[in-house]
Amino acid sequence: MMAMSSIWDPYELRRLENVLTVWVTAARERDRLSKVSEDGRRWHDEDDWSLLQAWDTDSKEEENKSQDGQGR
């Protein structure tokens, strides 16, 4: 019976409750902050917008390199 009592340990249940609360709160906040771009794709405020900006910067650098190569 010792194993059964450790499964329902109040401390472990409280930890699980805290983890689930944080997870649900983060998911709700992410959904609240999500945006829909003009073409219907979803972008989330911080991470996805910064990734999009980084991709845009990289594509501009590639374009500049290709133009430099054609000019020579």
PDB file with SEQRES, HELIX, SHEET and CRYST1 records, atoms N, CA, C and O in Angstrom:
SEQRES   1 A   72  MET MET ALA MET SER SER ILE TRP ASP PRO TYR GLU LEU          
SEQRES   2 A   72  ARG ARG LEU GLU ASN VAL LEU THR VAL TRP VAL THR ALA          
SEQRES   3 A   72  ALA ARG GLU ARG ASP ARG LEU SER LYS VAL SER GLU ASP          
SEQRES   4 A   72  GLY ARG ARG TRP HIS ASP GLU ASP ASP TRP SER LEU LEU          
SEQRES   5 A   72  GLN ALA TRP ASP THR ASP SER LYS GLU GLU GLU ASN LYS          
SEQRES   6 A   72  SER GLN ASP GLY GLN GLY ARG                                  
HELIX    1 AA1 MET A    2  ILE A    7  1                                   6    
HELIX    2 AA2 PRO A   10  LEU A   33  1                                  24    
HELIX    3 AA3 ASP A   45  GLY A   71  1                                  27    
SHEET    1 AA1 2 SER A  34  VAL A  36  0                                        
SHEET    2 AA1 2 ARG A  42  HIS A  44 -1                                        
CRYST1    1.000    1.000    1.000  90.00  90.00  90.00 P 1           1          
ATOM      1  N   MET A   1       0.809  -1.200   0.000  1.00  0.00           N  
ATOM      2  CA  MET A   1       0.000   0.000   0.000  1.00  0.00           C  
ATOM      3  C   MET A   1       0.853   1.266   0.000  1.00  0.00           C  
ATOM      4  O   MET A   1       0.347   2.362  -0.238  1.00  0.00           O  
ATOM      5  N   MET A   2       2.118   1.112   0.261  1.00  0.00           N  
ATOM      6  CA  MET A   2       2.992   2.272   0.305  1.00  0.00           C  
ATOM      7  C   MET A   2       3.043   2.983  -1.057  1.00  0.00           C  
ATOM      8  O   MET A   2       3.085   4.212  -1.109  1.00  0.00           O  
ATOM      9  N   ALA A   3       3.038   2.228  -2.139  1.00  0.00           N  
ATOM     10  CA  ALA A   3       3.103   2.828  -3.472  1.00  0.00           C  
ATOM     11  C   ALA A   3       1.847   3.641  -3.777  1.00  0.00           C  
ATOM     12  O   ALA A   3       1.943   4.713  -4.375  1.00  0.00           O  
ATOM     13  N   MET A   4       0.697   3.164  -3.386  1.00  0.00           N  
ATOM     14  CA  MET A   4      -0.552   3.883  -3.646  1.00  0.00           C  
ATOM     15  C   MET A   4      -0.605   5.218  -2.908  1.00  0.00           C  
ATOM     16  O   MET A   4      -1.112   6.201  -3.448  1.00  0.00           O  
ATOM     17  N   SER A   5      -0.104   5.262  -1.717  1.00  0.00           N  
ATOM     18  CA  SER A   5      -0.146   6.513  -0.964  1.00  0.00           C  
ATOM     19  C   SER A   5       0.771   7.564  -1.590  1.00  0.00           C  
ATOM     20  O   SER A   5       0.476   8.755  -1.497  1.00  0.00           O  
ATOM     21  N   SER A   6       1.870   7.160  -2.221  1.00  0.00           N  
ATOM     22  CA  SER A   6       2.772   8.131  -2.834  1.00  0.00           C  
ATOM     23  C   SER A   6       2.189   8.714  -4.122  1.00  0.00           C  
ATOM     24  O   SER A   6       2.555   9.821  -4.517  1.00  0.00           O  
ATOM     25  N   ILE A   7       1.282   7.978  -4.785  1.00  0.00           N  
ATOM     26  CA  ILE A   7       0.661   8.501  -6.003  1.00  0.00           C  
ATOM     27  C   ILE A   7      -0.221   9.705  -5.678  1.00  0.00           C  
ATOM     28  O   ILE A   7      -0.271  10.664  -6.448  1.00  0.00           O  
ATOM     29  N   TRP A   8      -0.904   9.659  -4.562  1.00  0.00           N  
ATOM     30  CA  TRP A   8      -1.825  10.718  -4.194  1.00  0.00           C  
ATOM     31  C   TRP A   8      -1.229  11.684  -3.172  1.00  0.00           C  
ATOM     32  O   TRP A   8      -1.957  12.276  -2.375  1.00  0.00           O  
ATOM     33  N   ASP A   9       0.059  11.837  -3.198  1.00  0.00           N  
ATOM     34  CA  ASP A   9       0.744  12.749  -2.293  1.00  0.00           C  
ATOM     35  C   ASP A   9       0.246  14.181  -2.541  1.00  0.00           C  
ATOM     36  O   ASP A   9       0.296  14.653  -3.677  1.00  0.00           O  
ATOM     37  N   PRO A  10      -0.227  14.872  -1.515  1.00  0.00           N  
ATOM     38  CA  PRO A  10      -0.757  16.229  -1.698  1.00  0.00           C  
ATOM     39  C   PRO A  10       0.262  17.197  -2.310  1.00  0.00           C  
ATOM     40  O   PRO A  10      -0.107  18.071  -3.095  1.00  0.00           O  
ATOM     41  N   TYR A  11       1.526  17.047  -1.958  1.00  0.00           N  
ATOM     42  CA  TYR A  11       2.554  17.922  -2.516  1.00  0.00           C  
ATOM     43  C   TYR A  11       2.663  17.726  -4.031  1.00  0.00           C  
ATOM     44  O   TYR A  11       2.737  18.698  -4.783  1.00  0.00           O  
ATOM     45  N   GLU A  12       2.673  16.458  -4.474  1.00  0.00           N  
ATOM     46  CA  GLU A  12       2.767  16.169  -5.906  1.00  0.00           C  
ATOM     47  C   GLU A  12       1.518  16.639  -6.649  1.00  0.00           C  
ATOM     48  O   GLU A  12       1.613  17.137  -7.770  1.00  0.00           O  
ATOM     49  N   LEU A  13       0.365  16.485  -6.035  1.00  0.00           N  
ATOM     50  CA  LEU A  13      -0.866  16.967  -6.664  1.00  0.00           C  
ATOM     51  C   LEU A  13      -0.848  18.487  -6.815  1.00  0.00           C  
ATOM     52  O   LEU A  13      -1.300  19.014  -7.832  1.00  0.00           O  
ATOM     53  N   ARG A  14      -0.334  19.185  -5.820  1.00  0.00           N  
ATOM     54  CA  ARG A  14      -0.233  20.646  -5.884  1.00  0.00           C  
ATOM     55  C   ARG A  14       0.734  21.061  -6.996  1.00  0.00           C  
ATOM     56  O   ARG A  14       0.469  22.008  -7.736  1.00  0.00           O  
ATOM     57  N   ARG A  15       1.850  20.350  -7.104  1.00  0.00           N  
ATOM     58  CA  ARG A  15       2.806  20.649  -8.182  1.00  0.00           C  
ATOM     59  C   ARG A  15       2.163  20.445  -9.551  1.00  0.00           C  
ATOM     60  O   ARG A  15       2.325  21.274 -10.447  1.00  0.00           O  
ATOM     61  N   LEU A  16       1.435  19.343  -9.711  1.00  0.00           N  
ATOM     62  CA  LEU A  16       0.753  19.069 -10.970  1.00  0.00           C  
ATOM     63  C   LEU A  16      -0.272  20.155 -11.284  1.00  0.00           C  
ATOM     64  O   LEU A  16      -0.377  20.610 -12.423  1.00  0.00           O  
ATOM     65  N   GLU A  17      -1.017  20.561 -10.280  1.00  0.00           N  
ATOM     66  CA  GLU A  17      -2.005  21.620 -10.467  1.00  0.00           C  
ATOM     67  C   GLU A  17      -1.328  22.920 -10.907  1.00  0.00           C  
ATOM     68  O   GLU A  17      -1.835  23.608 -11.792  1.00  0.00           O  
ATOM     69  N   ASN A  18      -0.198  23.259 -10.303  1.00  0.00           N  
ATOM     70  CA  ASN A  18       0.530  24.475 -10.668  1.00  0.00           C  
ATOM     71  C   ASN A  18       1.037  24.413 -12.104  1.00  0.00           C  
ATOM     72  O   ASN A  18       0.934  25.389 -12.847  1.00  0.00           O  
ATOM     73  N   VAL A  19       1.583  23.270 -12.491  1.00  0.00           N  
ATOM     74  CA  VAL A  19       2.092  23.115 -13.858  1.00  0.00           C  
ATOM     75  C   VAL A  19       0.956  23.253 -14.864  1.00  0.00           C  
ATOM     76  O   VAL A  19       1.093  23.950 -15.869  1.00  0.00           O  
ATOM     77  N   LEU A  20      -0.156  22.594 -14.597  1.00  0.00           N  
ATOM     78  CA  LEU A  20      -1.297  22.672 -15.511  1.00  0.00           C  
ATOM     79  C   LEU A  20      -1.870  24.084 -15.578  1.00  0.00           C  
ATOM     80  O   LEU A  20      -2.286  24.531 -16.647  1.00  0.00           O  
ATOM     81  N   THR A  21      -1.896  24.780 -14.464  1.00  0.00           N  
ATOM     82  CA  THR A  21      -2.393  26.155 -14.448  1.00  0.00           C  
ATOM     83  C   THR A  21      -1.513  27.060 -15.302  1.00  0.00           C  
ATOM     84  O   THR A  21      -2.019  27.868 -16.082  1.00  0.00           O  
ATOM     85  N   VAL A  22      -0.217  26.927 -15.159  1.00  0.00           N  
ATOM     86  CA  VAL A  22       0.711  27.729 -15.963  1.00  0.00           C  
ATOM     87  C   VAL A  22       0.549  27.402 -17.440  1.00  0.00           C  
ATOM     88  O   VAL A  22       0.529  28.303 -18.279  1.00  0.00           O  
ATOM     89  N   TRP A  23       0.433  26.118 -17.760  1.00  0.00           N  
ATOM     90  CA  TRP A  23       0.310  25.690 -19.153  1.00  0.00           C  
ATOM     91  C   TRP A  23      -0.970  26.244 -19.784  1.00  0.00           C  
ATOM     92  O   TRP A  23      -0.937  26.751 -20.905  1.00  0.00           O  
ATOM     93  N   VAL A  24      -2.086  26.151 -19.077  1.00  0.00           N  
ATOM     94  CA  VAL A  24      -3.358  26.646 -19.603  1.00  0.00           C  
ATOM     95  C   VAL A  24      -3.325  28.167 -19.729  1.00  0.00           C  
ATOM     96  O   VAL A  24      -3.814  28.713 -20.718  1.00  0.00           O  
ATOM     97  N   THR A  25      -2.762  28.845 -18.755  1.00  0.00           N  
ATOM     98  CA  THR A  25      -2.668  30.304 -18.806  1.00  0.00           C  
ATOM     99  C   THR A  25      -1.817  30.751 -19.989  1.00  0.00           C  
ATOM    100  O   THR A  25      -2.177  31.696 -20.691  1.00  0.00           O  
ATOM    101  N   ALA A  26      -0.696  30.080 -20.213  1.00  0.00           N  
ATOM    102  CA  ALA A  26       0.168  30.419 -21.347  1.00  0.00           C  
ATOM    103  C   ALA A  26      -0.547  30.175 -22.673  1.00  0.00           C  
ATOM    104  O   ALA A  26      -0.417  30.976 -23.599  1.00  0.00           O  
ATOM    105  N   ALA A  27      -1.288  29.095 -22.776  1.00  0.00           N  
ATOM    106  CA  ALA A  27      -2.020  28.800 -24.010  1.00  0.00           C  
ATOM    107  C   ALA A  27      -3.093  29.858 -24.268  1.00  0.00           C  
ATOM    108  O   ALA A  27      -3.273  30.294 -25.405  1.00  0.00           O  
ATOM    109  N   ARG A  28      -3.795  30.265 -23.234  1.00  0.00           N  
ATOM    110  CA  ARG A  28      -4.820  31.300 -23.393  1.00  0.00           C  
ATOM    111  C   ARG A  28      -4.195  32.628 -23.798  1.00  0.00           C  
ATOM    112  O   ARG A  28      -4.734  33.334 -24.650  1.00  0.00           O  
ATOM    113  N   GLU A  29      -3.075  32.969 -23.202  1.00  0.00           N  
ATOM    114  CA  GLU A  29      -2.398  34.220 -23.536  1.00  0.00           C  
ATOM    115  C   GLU A  29      -1.895  34.187 -24.975  1.00  0.00           C  
ATOM    116  O   GLU A  29      -2.008  35.178 -25.696  1.00  0.00           O  
ATOM    117  N   ARG A  30      -1.343  33.054 -25.394  1.00  0.00           N  
ATOM    118  CA  ARG A  30      -0.867  32.912 -26.770  1.00  0.00           C  
ATOM    119  C   ARG A  30      -2.022  33.100 -27.748  1.00  0.00           C  
ATOM    120  O   ARG A  30      -1.876  33.791 -28.757  1.00  0.00           O  
ATOM    121  N   ASP A  31      -3.157  32.496 -27.457  1.00  0.00           N  
ATOM    122  CA  ASP A  31      -4.319  32.646 -28.328  1.00  0.00           C  
ATOM    123  C   ASP A  31      -4.813  34.084 -28.353  1.00  0.00           C  
ATOM    124  O   ASP A  31      -5.234  34.585 -29.396  1.00  0.00           O  
ATOM    125  N   ARG A  32      -4.761  34.739 -27.216  1.00  0.00           N  
ATOM    126  CA  ARG A  32      -5.208  36.133 -27.150  1.00  0.00           C  
ATOM    127  C   ARG A  32      -4.315  37.038 -27.986  1.00  0.00           C  
ATOM    128  O   ARG A  32      -4.788  37.984 -28.616  1.00  0.00           O  
ATOM    129  N   LEU A  33      -3.027  36.741 -27.986  1.00  0.00           N  
ATOM    130  CA  LEU A  33      -2.080  37.584 -28.702  1.00  0.00           C  
ATOM    131  C   LEU A  33      -1.934  37.222 -30.172  1.00  0.00           C  
ATOM    132  O   LEU A  33      -1.293  37.945 -30.935  1.00  0.00           O  
ATOM    133  N   SER A  34      -2.529  36.104 -30.567  1.00  0.00           N  
ATOM    134  CA  SER A  34      -2.354  35.673 -31.955  1.00  0.00           C  
ATOM    135  C   SER A  34      -3.064  36.640 -32.892  1.00  0.00           C  
ATOM    136  O   SER A  34      -4.069  37.263 -32.550  1.00  0.00           O  
ATOM    137  N   LYS A  35      -2.505  36.733 -34.066  1.00  0.00           N  
ATOM    138  CA  LYS A  35      -3.063  37.631 -35.068  1.00  0.00           C  
ATOM    139  C   LYS A  35      -3.293  36.838 -36.346  1.00  0.00           C  
ATOM    140  O   LYS A  35      -2.697  35.781 -36.553  1.00  0.00           O  
ATOM    141  N   VAL A  36      -4.141  37.350 -37.173  1.00  0.00           N  
ATOM    142  CA  VAL A  36      -4.348  36.745 -38.485  1.00  0.00           C  
ATOM    143  C   VAL A  36      -3.838  37.747 -39.509  1.00  0.00           C  
ATOM    144  O   VAL A  36      -4.291  38.891 -39.555  1.00  0.00           O  
ATOM    145  N   SER A  37      -2.893  37.305 -40.328  1.00  0.00           N  
ATOM    146  CA  SER A  37      -2.346  38.201 -41.341  1.00  0.00           C  
ATOM    147  C   SER A  37      -3.353  38.368 -42.476  1.00  0.00           C  
ATOM    148  O   SER A  37      -4.396  37.714 -42.481  1.00  0.00           O  
ATOM    149  N   GLU A  38      -3.052  39.227 -43.423  1.00  0.00           N  
ATOM    150  CA  GLU A  38      -3.982  39.521 -44.505  1.00  0.00           C  
ATOM    151  C   GLU A  38      -4.316  38.288 -45.333  1.00  0.00           C  
ATOM    152  O   GLU A  38      -5.440  38.167 -45.821  1.00  0.00           O  
ATOM    153  N   ASP A  39      -3.374  37.373 -45.503  1.00  0.00           N  
ATOM    154  CA  ASP A  39      -3.644  36.186 -46.320  1.00  0.00           C  
ATOM    155  C   ASP A  39      -4.196  35.031 -45.490  1.00  0.00           C  
ATOM    156  O   ASP A  39      -4.321  33.916 -45.997  1.00  0.00           O  
ATOM    157  N   GLY A  40      -4.532  35.280 -44.213  1.00  0.00           N  
ATOM    158  CA  GLY A  40      -5.206  34.278 -43.409  1.00  0.00           C  
ATOM    159  C   GLY A  40      -4.307  33.420 -42.549  1.00  0.00           C  
ATOM    160  O   GLY A  40      -4.810  32.612 -41.768  1.00  0.00           O  
ATOM    161  N   ARG A  41      -2.993  33.560 -42.660  1.00  0.00           N  
ATOM    162  CA  ARG A  41      -2.103  32.774 -41.800  1.00  0.00           C  
ATOM    163  C   ARG A  41      -2.044  33.407 -40.425  1.00  0.00           C  
ATOM    164  O   ARG A  41      -2.158  34.625 -40.283  1.00  0.00           O  
ATOM    165  N   ARG A  42      -1.866  32.574 -39.416  1.00  0.00           N  
ATOM    166  CA  ARG A  42      -1.806  33.072 -38.041  1.00  0.00           C  
ATOM    167  C   ARG A  42      -0.353  33.354 -37.667  1.00  0.00           C  
ATOM    168  O   ARG A  42       0.535  32.535 -37.906  1.00  0.00           O  
ATOM    169  N   TRP A  43      -0.130  34.513 -37.085  1.00  0.00           N  
ATOM    170  CA  TRP A  43       1.190  34.871 -36.571  1.00  0.00           C  
ATOM    171  C   TRP A  43       1.020  35.248 -35.114  1.00  0.00           C  
ATOM    172  O   TRP A  43       0.083  35.965 -34.759  1.00  0.00           O  
ATOM    173  N   HIS A  44       1.915  34.773 -34.271  1.00  0.00           N  
ATOM    174  CA  HIS A  44       1.868  35.120 -32.854  1.00  0.00           C  
ATOM    175  C   HIS A  44       2.835  36.272 -32.626  1.00  0.00           C  
ATOM    176  O   HIS A  44       3.889  36.345 -33.257  1.00  0.00           O  
ATOM    177  N   ASP A  45       2.470  37.161 -31.729  1.00  0.00           N  
ATOM    178  CA  ASP A  45       3.163  38.433 -31.547  1.00  0.00           C  
ATOM    179  C   ASP A  45       4.680  38.362 -31.610  1.00  0.00           C  
ATOM    180  O   ASP A  45       5.276  38.833 -32.579  1.00  0.00           O  
ATOM    181  N   GLU A  46       5.309  37.791 -30.614  1.00  0.00           N  
ATOM    182  CA  GLU A  46       6.753  37.912 -30.490  1.00  0.00           C  
ATOM    183  C   GLU A  46       7.522  36.962 -31.401  1.00  0.00           C  
ATOM    184  O   GLU A  46       8.245  37.400 -32.296  1.00  0.00           O  
ATOM    185  N   ASP A  47       7.366  35.675 -31.172  1.00  0.00           N  
ATOM    186  CA  ASP A  47       8.203  34.694 -31.844  1.00  0.00           C  
ATOM    187  C   ASP A  47       8.024  34.689 -33.354  1.00  0.00           C  
ATOM    188  O   ASP A  47       9.004  34.790 -34.092  1.00  0.00           O  
ATOM    189  N   ASP A  48       6.798  34.574 -33.818  1.00  0.00           N  
ATOM    190  CA  ASP A  48       6.571  34.436 -35.246  1.00  0.00           C  
ATOM    191  C   ASP A  48       6.875  35.720 -36.001  1.00  0.00           C  
ATOM    192  O   ASP A  48       7.406  35.671 -37.111  1.00  0.00           O  
ATOM    193  N   TRP A  49       6.545  36.871 -35.415  1.00  0.00           N  
ATOM    194  CA  TRP A  49       6.856  38.118 -36.099  1.00  0.00           C  
ATOM    195  C   TRP A  49       8.364  38.301 -36.216  1.00  0.00           C  
ATOM    196  O   TRP A  49       8.847  38.767 -37.248  1.00  0.00           O  
ATOM    197  N   SER A  50       9.112  37.944 -35.180  1.00  0.00           N  
ATOM    198  CA  SER A  50      10.565  38.087 -35.266  1.00  0.00           C  
ATOM    199  C   SER A  50      11.139  37.108 -36.276  1.00  0.00           C  
ATOM    200  O   SER A  50      12.098  37.432 -36.975  1.00  0.00           O  
ATOM    201  N   LEU A  51      10.560  35.902 -36.364  1.00  0.00           N  
ATOM    202  CA  LEU A  51      11.004  34.949 -37.381  1.00  0.00           C  
ATOM    203  C   LEU A  51      10.704  35.468 -38.779  1.00  0.00           C  
ATOM    204  O   LEU A  51      11.525  35.329 -39.685  1.00  0.00           O  
ATOM    205  N   LEU A  52       9.535  36.063 -38.957  1.00  0.00           N  
ATOM    206  CA  LEU A  52       9.172  36.614 -40.257  1.00  0.00           C  
ATOM    207  C   LEU A  52      10.119  37.747 -40.635  1.00  0.00           C  
ATOM    208  O   LEU A  52      10.545  37.841 -41.786  1.00  0.00           O  
ATOM    209  N   GLN A  53      10.448  38.599 -39.684  1.00  0.00           N  
ATOM    210  CA  GLN A  53      11.365  39.697 -39.961  1.00  0.00           C  
ATOM    211  C   GLN A  53      12.755  39.175 -40.287  1.00  0.00           C  
ATOM    212  O   GLN A  53      13.421  39.701 -41.179  1.00  0.00           O  
ATOM    213  N   ALA A  54      13.201  38.145 -39.574  1.00  0.00           N  
ATOM    214  CA  ALA A  54      14.509  37.556 -39.861  1.00  0.00           C  
ATOM    215  C   ALA A  54      14.512  36.937 -41.249  1.00  0.00           C  
ATOM    216  O   ALA A  54      15.493  37.073 -41.980  1.00  0.00           O  
ATOM    217  N   TRP A  55      13.430  36.258 -41.625  1.00  0.00           N  
ATOM    218  CA  TRP A  55      13.341  35.657 -42.951  1.00  0.00           C  
ATOM    219  C   TRP A  55      13.376  36.747 -44.009  1.00  0.00           C  
ATOM    220  O   TRP A  55      14.047  36.595 -45.030  1.00  0.00           O  
ATOM    221  N   ASP A  56      12.660  37.851 -43.778  1.00  0.00           N  
ATOM    222  CA  ASP A  56      12.624  38.954 -44.727  1.00  0.00           C  
ATOM    223  C   ASP A  56      14.012  39.555 -44.889  1.00  0.00           C  
ATOM    224  O   ASP A  56      14.419  39.877 -46.005  1.00  0.00           O  
ATOM    225  N   THR A  57      14.745  39.710 -43.790  1.00  0.00           N  
ATOM    226  CA  THR A  57      16.107  40.238 -43.844  1.00  0.00           C  
ATOM    227  C   THR A  57      17.017  39.297 -44.620  1.00  0.00           C  
ATOM    228  O   THR A  57      17.810  39.744 -45.449  1.00  0.00           O  
ATOM    229  N   ASP A  58      16.909  37.991 -44.355  1.00  0.00           N  
ATOM    230  CA  ASP A  58      17.725  37.009 -45.068  1.00  0.00           C  
ATOM    231  C   ASP A  58      17.423  37.015 -46.557  1.00  0.00           C  
ATOM    232  O   ASP A  58      18.342  36.928 -47.371  1.00  0.00           O  
ATOM    233  N   SER A  59      16.155  37.117 -46.929  1.00  0.00           N  
ATOM    234  CA  SER A  59      15.802  37.100 -48.346  1.00  0.00           C  
ATOM    235  C   SER A  59      16.323  38.358 -49.038  1.00  0.00           C  
ATOM    236  O   SER A  59      16.725  38.297 -50.200  1.00  0.00           O  
ATOM    237  N   LYS A  60      16.322  39.493 -48.344  1.00  0.00           N  
ATOM    238  CA  LYS A  60      16.871  40.719 -48.931  1.00  0.00           C  
ATOM    239  C   LYS A  60      18.375  40.605 -49.116  1.00  0.00           C  
ATOM    240  O   LYS A  60      18.916  41.075 -50.117  1.00  0.00           O  
ATOM    241  N   GLU A  61      19.059  39.981 -48.151  1.00  0.00           N  
ATOM    242  CA  GLU A  61      20.500  39.781 -48.284  1.00  0.00           C  
ATOM    243  C   GLU A  61      20.806  38.868 -49.464  1.00  0.00           C  
ATOM    244  O   GLU A  61      21.744  39.127 -50.218  1.00  0.00           O  
ATOM    245  N   GLU A  62      20.026  37.805 -49.635  1.00  0.00           N  
ATOM    246  CA  GLU A  62      20.209  36.897 -50.772  1.00  0.00           C  
ATOM    247  C   GLU A  62      19.979  37.637 -52.082  1.00  0.00           C  
ATOM    248  O   GLU A  62      20.714  37.435 -53.049  1.00  0.00           O  
ATOM    249  N   GLU A  63      18.969  38.485 -52.118  1.00  0.00           N  
ATOM    250  CA  GLU A  63      18.669  39.250 -53.322  1.00  0.00           C  
ATOM    251  C   GLU A  63      19.821  40.197 -53.646  1.00  0.00           C  
ATOM    252  O   GLU A  63      20.203  40.331 -54.809  1.00  0.00           O  
ATOM    253  N   ASN A  64      20.373  40.851 -52.634  1.00  0.00           N  
ATOM    254  CA  ASN A  64      21.503  41.752 -52.851  1.00  0.00           C  
ATOM    255  C   ASN A  64      22.720  41.000 -53.359  1.00  0.00           C  
ATOM    256  O   ASN A  64      23.428  41.494 -54.237  1.00  0.00           O  
ATOM    257  N   LYS A  65      22.977  39.809 -52.820  1.00  0.00           N  
ATOM    258  CA  LYS A  65      24.106  39.004 -53.273  1.00  0.00           C  
ATOM    259  C   LYS A  65      23.929  38.595 -54.730  1.00  0.00           C  
ATOM    260  O   LYS A  65      24.888  38.627 -55.501  1.00  0.00           O  
ATOM    261  N   SER A  66      22.717  38.214 -55.114  1.00  0.00           N  
ATOM    262  CA  SER A  66      22.485  37.789 -56.493  1.00  0.00           C  
ATOM    263  C   SER A  66      22.619  38.975 -57.444  1.00  0.00           C  
ATOM    264  O   SER A  66      23.099  38.807 -58.565  1.00  0.00           O  
ATOM    265  N   GLN A  67      22.206  40.167 -57.023  1.00  0.00           N  
ATOM    266  CA  GLN A  67      22.359  41.349 -57.863  1.00  0.00           C  
ATOM    267  C   GLN A  67      23.826  41.724 -57.995  1.00  0.00           C  
ATOM    268  O   GLN A  67      24.260  42.147 -59.067  1.00  0.00           O  
ATOM    269  N   ASP A  68      24.595  41.575 -56.921  1.00  0.00           N  
ATOM    270  CA  ASP A  68      26.031  41.849 -56.981  1.00  0.00           C  
ATOM    271  C   ASP A  68      26.713  40.891 -57.940  1.00  0.00           C  
ATOM    272  O   ASP A  68      27.605  41.293 -58.687  1.00  0.00           O  
ATOM    273  N   GLY A  69      26.314  39.649 -57.931  1.00  0.00           N  
ATOM    274  CA  GLY A  69      26.903  38.643 -58.806  1.00  0.00           C  
ATOM    275  C   GLY A  69      26.568  38.889 -60.262  1.00  0.00           C  
ATOM    276  O   GLY A  69      27.395  38.603 -61.128  1.00  0.00           O  
ATOM    277  N   GLN A  70      25.394  39.406 -60.566  1.00  0.00           N  
ATOM    278  CA  GLN A  70      24.976  39.672 -61.937  1.00  0.00           C  
ATOM    279  C   GLN A  70      25.657  40.914 -62.486  1.00  0.00           C  
ATOM    280  O   GLN A  70      25.895  41.009 -63.690  1.00  0.00           O  
ATOM    281  N   GLY A  71      25.967  41.852 -61.632  1.00  0.00           N  
ATOM    282  CA  GLY A  71      26.569  43.102 -62.069  1.00  0.00           C  
ATOM    283  C   GLY A  71      28.020  42.960 -62.462  1.00  0.00           C  
ATOM    284  O   GLY A  71      28.555  43.824 -63.158  1.00  0.00           O  
ATOM    285  N   ARG A  72      28.667  41.901 -62.039  1.00  0.00           N  
ATOM    286  CA  ARG A  72      30.096  41.749 -62.314  1.00  0.00           C  
ATOM    287  C   ARG A  72      30.358  41.131 -63.636  1.00  0.00           C  
ATOM    288  O   ARG A  72      31.515  40.938 -64.009  1.00  0.00           O  
TER     289      ARG A  72                                                      
END                                                                             
